[in-house]
Amino acid sequence: MGERGQITIPKNIRDKEGLKPKDKVVVAIEDNRIILKKALSKKEKERMIKEYYTKYEWLEEKVAKEWEHVSKEADAMLDDY
């Protein structure tokens, strides 16, 4: 590590992980280890968000219907008091 805290990632690791100059990376600590990961691009983040919402759209609808049902039951219980 250099005086300014900079490190050099070995070429074989850069090649294996597809890291190129100007790529953004995320540095984290997990289980007392320093983890270095390539940051997701904006396109990758958008794709993952779309995929998530497409996959779980049905769940949101189910929760909304259940909440409506519970809310009606609660209102009915309050009317009895």
C-alpha positions in Angstrom: 0.0 0.0 0.0 1.3 3.4 -0.9 1.6 6.4 1.4 -1.8 7.7 0.3 -3.5 4.4 1.0 -3.7 3.4 -2.6 -3.3 -0.2 -3.7 -2.6 -1.9 -7.0 -4.8 -4.7 -8.1 -2.7 -7.5 -9.7 -3.2 -7.8 -13.5 -4.4 -11.4 -13.4 -7.2 -10.4 -11.0 -8.1 -7.3 -13.0 -8.3 -9.5 -16.1 -10.3 -12.2 -14.4 -12.8 -9.8 -13.0 -13.0 -7.6 -16.1 -11.7 -4.5 -14.3 -10.6 -1.6 -16.5 -9.1 1.8 -15.8 -11.8 4.2 -14.6 -14.1 1.4 -13.4 -15.7 2.1 -10.0 -15.2 -0.4 -7.2 -16.8 -0.8 -3.8 -14.7 -1.5 -0.8 -16.4 -3.2 2.2 -15.5 -5.2 5.3 -17.2 -8.6 5.7 -16.2 -11.0 8.4 -13.0 -9.1 9.2 -12.0 -9.2 5.5 -11.6 -6.3 3.1 -13.7 -7.0 0.1 -13.3 -5.3 -3.2 -16.1 -5.6 -5.8 -16.7 -4.0 -9.2 -19.5 -1.4 -8.8 -22.7 -2.0 -10.8 -23.2 0.3 -13.8 -26.4 2.4 -14.0 -27.7 0.0 -16.7 -27.1 -3.0 -14.4 -28.9 -1.3 -11.5 -31.9 -0.4 -13.6 -32.1 -3.9 -15.0 -32.0 -5.4 -11.5 -34.7 -3.0 -10.3 -37.0 -3.8 -13.2 -36.4 -7.5 -12.7 -37.2 -7.3 -9.0 -40.5 -5.3 -9.6 -41.5 -7.6 -12.4 -40.8 -10.7 -10.2 -42.6 -9.4 -7.1 -45.4 -7.3 -8.6 -47.9 -10.0 -7.7 -46.8 -9.9 -4.0 -47.5 -6.1 -3.8 -51.0 -6.7 -5.1 -51.5 -9.6 -2.6 -50.4 -7.5 0.3 -52.6 -4.6 -0.8 -55.7 -6.9 -0.9 -54.8 -8.4 2.5 -54.3 -5.0 4.0 -57.7 -3.9 2.7 -59.3 -7.1 4.2 -57.6 -6.5 7.6 -58.6 -2.9 7.6 -62.3 -3.7 7.0 -62.2 -6.3 9.8 -60.6 -3.7 12.2 -63.3 -1.2 11.2 -66.0 -3.7 11.9 -64.5 -4.5 15.3 -64.4 -0.9 16.2 -68.0 -0.4 15.2 -69.0 -3.1 17.7 -67.5 -1.1 20.6 
